Amino acid sequence: MAKITAQEVNKLRKSTGAGMMDCKNALVEAEGDFDKAIEILRKKGQKVAAKRADRDSSEGAVIAKVNADNTKGAIISLNCETDFVAKNDAFVALAHEFATIALNTNSKEEFLAADFGGMTVAEKLIEQTGVIGEKLEIGGFEVVEGGFVGSYIHAGNKIAAVAALSDNVDGADVVAKDVSMQAAAMGASILSYKDFDPEFVASETEARIAVIEKDNIELGRLGKTLKNIPTFISRSQLSDEVIEATKVKLQEELKAEGKPEAIWDRILPGKLERFISDNTTLDQEQCLLDQNFIKDEKKTVAEYVSTIGVSVTGFKRVSLA
């Protein structure tokens, strides 16, 4: 039997991340052949992966990376089974390595086939499944390109986002990070209300009204104040005709209240703004540019970004939840 030295065991451990005893046993089985020992550990990983294939891997680490010239960003989630593993420094470091590789790919398939120290990313996942003893997989994968790309990783590595601006200008680094933070914190799904499918908006409006009407039945039974039932939920529904009709209605209300017509121009803008706010709840939830900016709620994200003369051209968000 070949004599296995501590240096050989340590070399294999550094190469694979496997435990000391696993590395020693693999080297003993391989009779000191380093490459054969790696293959033995890989096969062990395949066996563990097969046994745990049906396990839930809802924990993990979500990592965002941006390239050196800030023109491309990538996010990956390295998923595992338990929070204990997800918080392990070596696991998080592996997720960072994967995210760096992701920067040079454009799809999840290309990423999984990319090189990772002489093996593919997919093979590395199997190897590390054997090392860690939990199911590992790539959950989310997203890339964004633009004139300037920034990123944000929420504390705990559970959520990350990247955002692309139209140009690289002074202040782009701060704005791109702020927009990424907004996307991570507020959970937008699309860029603007202009991107909504009209059928989706109509269906969502009907569903929300139905929920409120049901709630109001119970509130009425209890003698409590009923919820307001909105007519609209998105700016995409507020056509010029709707806005004009609303202005007329508001003018009629002011007249009924006895407000002098001379001051209507000072009152109407605020009332119209309130009407729009009350009837664009879907936009506030899902449209990044139409959300109130978390650092200054008097501005929308679009208005904040425009202060440095750029626009947001794209964003991506990945979350474990």
N, C-alpha and C positions, 0 to 999 in steps of 0.2 A: 504494500500500500504506500502511495506517495506521501511524503511528509508535507503537511500543510503548515505554512508559516503564518504568523499573525499579520505580517505585511500583506500577504496574498488575500487573507480574509478581509482586511481593511480596504484593500483596493476594490474587491468585489462589492463590498458594502457601499463604498462611495459611488460606484458605477450604477448600482441597481436600487439603492435605498433599502435593501433587505436587511433583516436583523443579523447580528453577528453569528448566531447559531445556524440560521438558515444558510448563510453564506459558507460557513465551515462545512456543513453537511453536503451542500451542493459541490464544493470543491473536492470533498472526500469521494463522493459518488462519481465525479468526473476525473478522479485520479490526478488532480492538479491542473487539468486543462481549463484555462480561464474561460474561453469561448463556450466550451461544453457546459461549464457551470452556469453561465448566463442562460443557456438554452434550457437547462434543468429548472432554473427559477422561472423562466417564461412558461414552461409546461405546467408548473405548479400553479402559476397565475391563471392559466386557461382552465384548470380543473376547478379552482375556487370560483372563477367567473361563471362557469357553467352551473355550479351549485347555487349561486346567488343571483342568477339571472332574473328571477321573479321578485327579488327584493325591491322595496321602495327606496329610491335614492333622492329624497327631497331635501337633504341638507347639502352643504358644500360651500364653495367660495366663488363669488362673482368678481372677476377682475377685468378692468379696462386698461388698455395701453394705447399710446399715441406714438407715431414714428418721430424721428428726429426733426424733420422739417414741419411737423404739425399739419400734414396734409391728409393723413389717414389715421383712423382710430379703429380699434377692435375690442369687442367684449366677448369673453367666454365664461361659462359657469362650469366649474368642475364639481360634479355632484357625487355625493357619498351617502351613506346610510345614517350616520349619527353626527350629532353636533360635536361630540368629543373629537372625532377625527377632523371635522371641518375646522376646528380651532387649532389644530396641530400646526406648528411652524413649518414643518417639512411639507405638509399637505398644501399650505398656502403658498409656499415657495414653488411647489410644482405647478400650481395654478398660474402663478406669474410667468413661469417658463412657457407654459402652453399659450398664454396670451401674447407673449412676444413672438412666438411662431405664427400665431394667427394673423399678425400684422402683414405677413408676407403671403397670405392666401385670400381668396375671395368667396369661398363657400365652405360650409361645414364638411362636405365630402373631400374637398381639396385639403382642408386642414387636417382631417383624420389620416390622410395619406401622406402628409408632410413628414420630412425627416426629423427624428428626435434621437440624436446620438447613435446613428447606425440602425435604428429601427423606426417604424412609423409611429405617429402619435397614437393610433389605434392599438398597436402592439404594446406601447408604453403603458396605456391604460390597463391592459390585461396583466402585464408584468406587475404593476403597482397594486392591482387587485389581489394578487397573490401575496405581495409584501404586507399590505395593510390588513387584508382579511375582510374587506368590505367591497361591495359592488361600486365601481367607479365608472362614470360615463360623462360625456360632454352633454350638458343640457342645452343651454342657450349658446348661440353663436351669431354675432352681428358685426358688420363692418360699415364704416361711413367714410367718405372722402369729401374734401372741400378745400376752399381757400385757406381756412384755418380751422383745425379741429382741436377741441379740448375734451377733457374727461373728468369724471367724478366717481369715486367709489364711496358708498355710504359706509359708515362705521359698522364693523362686523362682517364686512364683505358679503352682505346679503343682496345688495342692489348696486348696480353700476349703470352709468349712462355716458354716451359720447354725443357731442353736438358739433355740427359743421357750420361755419360762417362763410359768407360769400367772398370775403377778402381778408388778407392778413394786414391789419392796420394797427396803429397804436391802440392799446387797450384790448386787443382781440383775445389775449390770453385770459384776462379777467372775465370778460363777457362770455367767452366760450365755456369757461368753468362754471360760471353762474347759471348759464342755460342748461348745462349738463346736470347741475345740482337741482334745478327746477324740475327737470324731467325725472330724475331719480326720486325726488321727494313727493311730487304731485301726481305721478303716474299717467302722464299723457300718453295717448296711443297714436295720434296723428298730429301733423304739423298745424293745420288750419281747418276751420269749419268749411272752407271751400273744398276740402278733400273728402267730405262726407258723401256717402251714397244716399241719395234722396229717399230710397226705399227703407234704408236703415233708420234714418231720422224719423220717417213717418211711423214705422213700426215701434220705435223707442218712445215716441210721443204717446202713442196709443197705450203702450204698456205702463208708462209712468202715470198717466191719467187714471188708468184702471186701479193702480195701487193706491193712489191718493183717495179715490172715491171709496174704496174699501175701508181705508183708514178712517175716513170721515163718518162712515156709518157707526163705527165703534166710538169715535169721539162725540158724535151726536148723542149716542145712547148714554154716555157718561156726563153729558152736559158741558163738554169742553169746547174750546174754540176750534172751528173747523179749519183745515189746511186750505190754502189758496190753490185752486186748480188752474195750472197754466194753460194758455192757449198754444204757446210755442215753447220750444226748448233749445233752439239753435238759431244763430244769426242767419243761417242759410234759409230759414223760413220767413225771415223778416224782409219781404220784398219792398220796393219803393211804395207800392200801393198800401201795404200794411203800415209802414211808417207814416205815410201821409194821413191815413185814416185815424191813426193813433193821435197825431197832432190835432186833428179836428176834434176828436173826442176830448182831449185834454183842454183844448180851448173852450169847449162847451162846459166842462167842469169848472174852469176858472170863472167863466161868466156866471154860472149858477152860484158860485161862492161869493160873487160880488167884487171880484178883483178888478181893478181898473185896467182897461185894455192897454194902457200906456206901459204897464210893467210886465205884460205877458212875456215879452221877449227875454226878460231876466229870469222868469220862472220856468218857462217851457223847456229849455235845455236840460235842466236838472231832472224834471219829471220824465222827459223822454229817455234820458240816460238810465233812470231807475227802471223804466219799462223794459228797456233793452237788457239790463242786468237780470231782471226777474224772468225774462223769457229766453235766456241763453245758458241755462244751467248745464246742458250737455257739453257745450263748448268749454265751460270752466272746468269740467271734469276731464275731458279727453283731448282738447286742442291746445297744444303747447303755446302757440303764439297768442292765443286768446285768453289764456289764464292770467290772473293777477300775479304780478311778479312777487315772489315770496319775500324779497328784501325791501320792497316798496309797493304796497298794494294799491297805491294811487295810479300805478302804471300797469299796462299789460306787458307781457314779455316782449311782444313786437315793438312796443314803444320804447322799452328799455334798450333793446338791441339797436334801435335806430339812432340812439344818442352818439354812437361812434360811426354812423354812416354805413352800416352793413345790414345784412339780413341773414336769417337762419335758413340754410338750404336743406338741412336734414338732421335727423337725430335717431338714436337707437337706445333702447333701455332693456336691460335684462334683470330679472328678479327671480329669486328662488321660490317665492310664494306664488 
